[in-house]
Amino acid sequence: MAKYNLSITVFFLILVLSVSVNAIVPSVTYKARDEFINSSDNTATYAFTIINNGPNVEKYQLYTINPSWDIDPTIVSVSPSSTYNFDLHIILNSRQLVGPQLVPVTVKSLSSADTIVEDLYVYIKASNATVPSYVPNVAMDVSMKDEIDPREPISIEIHMRNRNLLNITDLRIAVDSPMFSKEYLTTLGPLEEKTNQILFADMNAIQEPGNYTINIALITQNQTITRFQKDVEVIGYSDVSVEDTTIKGLFSYSETLKIHNDGNYEAIKLVKIPKNFFERIFTVTSAHYVSMKDNGVSYISWNVPLKPQETYDITITTSYNILVIILLIIIALVILYYIFRSPVLLFKRAKIISSNDDGISEIRVKLHLKNRSGKTIKNIKVIDKYPKIVSLVDDNSIGTLKPSKMLSADKVNSLLMWNLDSLEPYEERLLSYTLRSQLNIVGNLSLHSAKVKFQTAAGDRTYVSDDVTLLHKSENIVTYD
């Protein structure tokens, strides 16, 4: 039995909760048809509208807690998602009231107990009374966003309700703030409700972010009748763009990066340009950069701080001109070497033929002559010196070219000279002679360099061989190209 009672209790709880959830507070509007009450008529009439936004049929009770008044009708039924229009009669049951009155009318949902209370204006005229004059009384409600993006238009919706029968023909809506200000002229009829939308499309896009206060006032006859104040926040944003301009030269190129913050908030922009190690050697920038790698690619980078609307320029110049100049100099030197090098080479070498422990007694000297050019060289003269402490041995070997002249060069050396008519391209000649000493030469023997004189299209030229030094009891070999 206890379990049965518990089930019933749970069922009713679920039923009550479902009713509460499904019930939706209605929308109520009204407009006076006749708000005056005189001695012959104790009733004021309002055109009343109730909108049921819910999915079920709803019943609403209408009443007032003021005992001086009665309401008719007291119960209305509205279909789901429907509008119900009817006349609401406010009946006076007291003779002591005179003048303007506010009658609190309550609209109560019988399914959810939700209530709406509206104060309806009624004027009770005495038998000899005239129509009263009204003081402007307007209720105002403002709807707008709490956060403002200065790049977008700002919309302010102002809902106004005239609380009496005064016809306001010169109602000014004044909006003022540090960001913008504007006035809008409108009218508001007796007990009229209206919503005006004011759009600010010319906001300063770089308005500094922060909190701002917006003041809205309703003014008529140069008097402020209602004020409204709202705090909003202007959000900060940064919109950084990078413009890259490249100018190319023959062996260089220059990039100019124009970095611009089109926002209203300070930003730091990472800018990077791909440059490998070799390119960085020949790169100069107007601002110090930091090398970095990203996914295996080398970059030069900058972290650029930018204030709102600030522009920062970076110039990057990569020039290979110095490398090209060095290469051109090397090529020129090679060309000049081949132009001005001697076409004829002369190498001198000597060999000890006979010696003993007392010294050197006989040596053999060879002069290697070579034409390394592709042209015939004419009028060739080879000249060599040897010391007078040795004497020339007459050599009758086949193929040996004897000197054309043998002279005394000075007190120390004797001179040998060979004359050749020409050397064909790449031709080589070998000249040799033997020197003998009557006395053994103790120690090393130094032989002076030989030289060759010849004729070219550019004039007479000379090439000199290296000196040769003979070491006692050793063989001296000179290598040559």
C-alpha positions in Angstrom: 0.0 0.0 0.0 2.9 2.3 0.9 4.5 1.6 -2.5 1.2 2.4 -4.2 1.0 5.8 -2.4 4.6 6.6 -3.4 3.9 5.9 -7.0 0.9 8.2 -7.0 3.0 11.0 -5.4 5.7 10.6 -8.0 3.1 10.7 -10.8 1.6 14.0 -9.5 5.1 15.5 -9.0 6.0 14.7 -12.6 2.6 16.0 -13.8 3.1 19.3 -11.9 6.7 19.7 -13.2 5.6 19.0 -16.7 2.9 21.7 -16.5 5.3 24.2 -15.1 7.8 23.5 -17.8 5.3 23.7 -20.6 3.7 26.9 -19.3 5.0 30.0 -21.0 4.6 33.5 -19.7 2.1 35.3 -22.0 2.7 38.6 -23.8 0.3 41.4 -22.9 -0.4 44.7 -24.8 -3.1 47.3 -24.2 -4.3 50.7 -25.4 -6.9 53.0 -23.9 -10.3 53.4 -25.6 -11.8 55.6 -22.9 -9.8 56.3 -19.8 -12.2 59.0 -18.4 -14.8 58.2 -15.8 -17.5 60.8 -15.0 -20.6 60.9 -12.8 -22.8 59.2 -15.5 -20.4 56.5 -16.4 -18.3 54.5 -13.9 -16.4 52.5 -16.5 -13.1 53.0 -18.3 -12.3 50.8 -21.3 -9.0 49.4 -22.6 -8.3 47.4 -25.8 -6.5 44.4 -24.3 -4.4 41.7 -26.1 -3.1 38.5 -24.7 -0.7 36.3 -26.7 -0.3 32.6 -25.7 3.1 31.5 -26.8 2.8 28.0 -25.4 1.7 24.7 -27.0 -1.4 24.3 -24.8 -4.7 26.0 -24.2 -4.2 28.5 -21.3 -6.6 30.2 -19.0 -5.8 33.6 -17.5 -7.4 35.3 -14.5 -7.6 39.1 -14.5 -8.1 41.0 -11.2 -7.0 44.0 -9.2 -6.0 44.2 -5.6 -7.3 47.7 -5.3 -10.8 47.4 -3.6 -12.0 50.6 -5.2 -12.1 48.9 -8.7 -13.6 45.9 -10.4 -12.4 44.1 -13.6 -14.5 42.6 -16.4 -13.9 40.0 -17.7 -12.1 38.1 -15.0 -11.3 34.8 -16.9 -10.2 34.5 -20.5 -9.1 31.3 -22.4 -6.5 31.5 -25.2 -5.7 28.8 -27.7 -2.1 27.6 -28.2 0.2 29.9 -30.1 -2.7 32.4 -30.6 -3.7 36.0 -29.9 -6.8 36.9 -28.0 -8.2 40.5 -28.3 -10.9 41.8 -26.0 -12.1 44.9 -24.2 -11.2 45.2 -20.6 -13.6 47.2 -18.5 -12.3 48.9 -15.3 -15.3 49.7 -13.1 -15.2 52.2 -10.3 -17.1 51.2 -7.1 -16.1 54.2 -4.9 -17.4 57.8 -4.8 -14.5 59.3 -2.9 -11.9 59.1 -5.8 -11.3 62.1 -8.1 -8.5 62.9 -10.5 -5.8 60.7 -12.1 -5.5 57.1 -10.8 -3.3 54.1 -11.5 -5.2 50.8 -11.4 -2.9 47.7 -10.9 -4.3 45.0 -13.2 -2.8 41.4 -12.6 -2.9 38.8 -15.4 -2.3 35.4 -13.9 -1.9 32.0 -15.6 -4.0 29.4 -14.0 -1.7 26.6 -15.1 1.6 27.9 -13.9 0.7 30.7 -11.4 2.9 33.1 -13.5 1.7 36.7 -13.2 2.0 40.0 -15.1 1.1 43.3 -13.4 0.3 46.4 -15.4 -0.7 49.8 -14.1 -3.5 51.2 -16.2 -4.2 55.0 -16.1 -7.7 56.1 -15.3 -8.9 59.7 -14.8 -12.0 60.3 -12.6 -13.7 63.5 -13.5 -15.9 65.5 -11.1 -19.2 66.7 -12.3 -17.7 70.2 -13.1 -14.1 69.0 -14.0 -12.2 69.7 -17.2 -9.7 67.5 -19.1 -6.4 67.6 -17.1 -3.0 68.6 -18.5 -0.3 66.0 -18.4 3.4 66.1 -17.5 5.6 64.1 -20.0 6.1 60.6 -18.6 7.9 58.2 -20.9 9.4 54.8 -19.9 12.6 53.9 -21.8 14.4 50.6 -22.3 17.7 50.3 -24.3 19.1 47.2 -26.1 22.6 47.0 -27.4 25.7 44.8 -27.3 28.0 44.9 -24.3 31.1 44.5 -26.5 31.8 46.7 -29.5 34.0 45.9 -32.5 34.9 49.4 -33.9 35.2 47.9 -37.4 31.5 47.1 -37.4 28.4 49.4 -37.3 26.7 49.8 -33.9 23.0 49.4 -33.5 21.1 50.8 -30.5 17.4 49.9 -30.1 15.4 52.3 -27.9 11.9 51.2 -26.7 9.7 53.9 -25.4 6.3 53.9 -23.8 4.1 57.0 -23.2 2.6 56.5 -19.8 -0.2 59.1 -20.2 -2.3 60.8 -22.8 0.1 63.6 -23.6 0.8 63.8 -27.3 4.6 64.4 -27.6 5.4 65.9 -31.0 9.0 67.1 -30.3 10.7 64.1 -28.6 14.4 64.1 -29.1 16.6 61.0 -28.5 20.1 62.2 -27.6 22.9 59.6 -27.6 26.3 60.8 -26.3 29.6 59.0 -25.6 33.4 59.5 -26.0 33.1 57.5 -29.2 30.1 59.1 -31.0 27.1 61.4 -30.4 23.8 61.8 -32.3 20.3 63.2 -31.9 17.2 61.8 -33.4 13.8 63.6 -33.6 10.6 61.5 -33.2 7.0 61.7 -31.9 5.2 59.7 -29.3 1.4 59.7 -29.2 -0.9 59.2 -26.1 -0.1 55.9 -24.4 1.9 54.9 -27.5 4.7 52.4 -27.5 7.4 52.5 -30.2 10.9 51.2 -30.8 13.5 53.3 -32.7 16.8 51.9 -34.0 19.8 54.2 -34.2 22.7 53.0 -36.3 26.3 54.3 -36.0 28.0 53.2 -39.2 30.9 55.7 -39.1 32.8 54.4 -36.0 36.5 55.1 -35.7 38.0 51.8 -36.7 41.1 52.5 -34.5 39.2 53.5 -31.4 41.3 52.7 -28.4 40.1 49.5 -26.7 38.7 49.9 -23.2 35.5 50.6 -21.2 33.2 53.5 -22.3 29.9 54.9 -21.0 27.0 55.6 -23.3 24.4 58.2 -22.1 20.9 58.2 -23.7 18.4 60.9 -22.9 14.8 61.7 -23.9 14.2 65.4 -24.3 11.0 67.4 -24.9 10.4 71.1 -24.6 14.1 71.4 -23.8 13.7 69.3 -20.7 15.2 65.9 -20.1 12.4 63.5 -19.0 14.3 60.2 -19.0 17.9 59.1 -18.8 19.7 55.8 -19.5 23.3 54.9 -19.0 25.2 51.8 -20.2 28.8 50.7 -20.0 30.3 49.0 -23.0 33.7 47.6 -23.9 35.5 48.3 -27.1 37.5 45.2 -28.0 41.1 45.3 -29.1 42.2 43.8 -32.4 45.3 43.8 -34.6 45.3 43.3 -38.3 49.0 43.2 -39.5 49.8 43.0 -43.2 53.1 42.5 -44.9 53.8 44.0 -48.3 56.9 42.6 -50.1 58.5 44.6 -52.9 61.4 43.1 -54.8 63.8 44.9 -57.1 66.2 42.7 -59.2 69.6 43.8 -60.4 72.2 41.9 -62.6 73.9 40.1 -59.7 71.8 41.3 -56.8 68.2 41.8 -55.6 66.6 43.9 -52.9 63.5 43.2 -50.9 61.5 45.9 -49.0 59.1 44.6 -46.4 56.4 47.1 -45.4 54.7 45.8 -42.2 51.6 47.7 -41.2 49.3 47.3 -38.2 45.8 48.3 -39.3 44.3 47.5 -35.8 43.6 49.5 -32.6 45.8 47.3 -30.4 49.6 46.9 -30.2 50.9 43.7 -31.9 54.1 41.8 -32.4 54.5 40.3 -35.9 57.0 37.5 -36.8 58.4 38.1 -40.2 60.7 35.6 -41.9 62.5 35.3 -45.2 64.1 32.0 -46.5 67.9 32.5 -46.6 70.5 29.7 -46.5 74.0 30.1 -45.1 75.6 31.0 -48.4 72.9 33.6 -49.2 73.3 35.1 -45.7 77.0 35.7 -46.4 76.1 38.2 -49.1 73.0 39.7 -47.4 72.7 43.0 -45.6 69.6 44.1 -43.8 68.4 47.4 -42.4 67.4 45.8 -39.1 69.2 43.1 -37.1 67.8 39.7 -37.8 67.8 36.3 -36.1 68.6 33.1 -37.9 66.1 30.3 -37.5 65.0 26.9 -38.9 61.4 25.8 -39.6 60.7 22.3 -41.1 64.3 22.1 -42.2 64.3 25.4 -44.0 66.7 28.2 -43.0 65.2 31.7 -42.4 66.2 35.2 -41.3 63.5 36.5 -39.0 62.4 39.6 -37.1 59.9 40.1 -34.2 58.4 43.5 -35.1 56.4 45.4 -32.4 53.8 47.6 -34.0 51.6 50.2 -32.3 48.1 50.8 -33.8 48.4 52.2 -37.4 52.2 52.0 -37.3 54.2 51.0 -40.3 57.7 49.5 -40.1 60.0 49.0 -43.1 62.8 46.4 -43.5 65.2 46.3 -46.4 67.0 43.1 -47.3 69.7 43.4 -50.0 71.5 40.3 -51.3 74.4 41.2 -53.6 76.8 38.8 -55.4 78.7 41.7 -56.9 81.9 41.2 -54.8 81.9 37.5 -55.8 81.5 38.3 -59.4 84.3 40.9 -59.2 86.6 38.3 -57.5 85.8 35.8 -60.2 86.4 38.3 -62.9 89.8 39.3 -61.4 90.8 35.6 -61.2 89.7 35.1 -64.9 91.6 38.2 -65.9 94.7 37.1 -64.0 94.6 33.7 -65.8 94.1 35.4 -69.1 97.0 37.8 -68.5 99.2 34.9 -67.3 98.6 33.0 -70.6 99.1 36.2 -72.5 102.3 37.4 -70.8 103.9 34.1 -69.7 107.1 33.1 -71.4 106.5 30.8 -74.4 110.0 29.4 -73.9 111.2 27.5 -70.8 114.7 26.8 -69.8 115.7 24.3 -67.1 119.2 23.8 -65.8 120.4 20.6 -64.0 123.8 19.1 -63.2 125.3 15.8 -62.1 128.6 14.9 -60.5 130.4 12.4 -62.8 133.6 12.0 -60.9 134.5 12.6 -57.2 136.4 11.1 -54.3 136.8 11.7 -50.7 138.9 14.8 -51.5 136.2 16.5 -53.5 134.5 16.9 -56.9 136.6 16.5 -60.0 134.1 16.3 -63.0 130.4 17.3 -63.5 127.9 17.2 -66.3 125.6 20.1 -67.0 122.4 19.9 -69.0 120.2 22.8 -70.3 116.6 21.7 -71.2 115.0 24.2 -73.7 111.2 23.9 -74.4 108.7 25.8 -76.6 105.4 25.4 -74.8 103.4 27.7 -77.2 101.7 26.8 -80.5 103.9 29.2 -82.4 107.4 29.0 -83.9 110.0 30.9 -81.9 113.0 32.4 -83.8 116.4 33.9 -83.1 117.0 32.0 -79.9 120.2 32.6 -77.9 121.1 30.5 -74.8 123.7 31.8 -72.4 125.2 30.0 -69.4 128.0 30.7 -66.9 130.4 28.4 -65.1 133.2 29.2 -62.6 136.8 29.5 -63.9 138.0 27.0 -61.3 136.8 24.3 -63.7 137.5 24.0 -67.5 135.2 22.9 -70.3 135.8 19.4 -71.7 135.6 19.1 -75.5 132.7 16.8 -76.2 132.5 15.1 -79.7 129.5 13.0 -79.0 127.0 12.6 -81.8 124.0 14.9 -81.5 125.7 17.2 -79.1 125.3 20.9 -80.1 128.5 22.8 -79.3 128.4 26.3 -78.0 128.6 29.1 -80.6 130.8 31.2 -78.4 133.0 30.7 -75.3 133.9 34.0 -73.5 135.3 35.2 -70.3 132.4 36.8 -68.5 134.4 38.3 -65.6 137.3 37.3 -63.4 135.4 34.5 -61.7 133.1 33.1 -64.5 133.3 32.0 -68.1 130.5 32.4 -70.6 129.0 29.8 -73.0 126.5 30.8 -75.8 124.3 28.8 -78.2 122.5 30.3 -81.1 119.4 28.5 -82.5 117.5 29.7 -85.6 114.1 28.5 -84.3 112.0 26.3 -82.1 108.9 24.7 -83.7 105.7 24.6 -81.7 106.1 22.5 -78.5 109.6 21.5 -79.6 112.2 20.7 -77.0 116.0 20.8 -77.2 118.7 19.5 -74.9 122.1 21.3 -74.5 124.8 19.7 -72.4 128.5 20.2 -71.6 131.1 18.7 -69.2 133.3 20.6 -66.7 136.4 19.2 -65.2 138.7 20.5 -62.4 142.4 19.8 -62.1 142.1 20.1 -58.4 139.4 18.4 -56.4 136.7 20.9 -55.4 136.0 20.5 -51.7 132.5 21.1 -50.4 129.5 22.2 -52.4 129.6 23.8 -55.9 127.1 26.5 -57.0 126.4 27.1 -60.6 124.7 30.3 -61.8 121.4 30.3 -63.6 121.3 30.1 -67.4 119.1 32.3 -69.5 117.5 32.2 -73.0 116.8 35.2 -75.2 114.4 35.0 -78.1 112.2 37.1 -80.4 108.4 37.3 -80.4 105.8 39.4 -82.1 105.7 41.7 -79.1 109.5 42.1 -79.1 112.6 40.5 -77.5 112.1 38.5 -74.3 114.3 36.6 -71.8 113.7 33.6 -69.5 116.1 32.7 -66.7 116.5 29.2 -65.2 117.1 28.4 -61.5 120.5 28.2 -59.9 122.0 24.8 -59.3 124.0 23.6 -56.2 125.9 20.4 -56.3 126.6 18.6 -53.0 129.8 16.6 -52.6 129.2 12.9 -53.0 125.6 13.4 -54.1 123.6 13.6 -57.2 121.5 16.8 -57.9 118.4 16.3 -59.9 116.2 19.3 -60.9 112.7 18.6 -62.1 110.8 20.8 -64.4 107.4 21.0 -66.1 
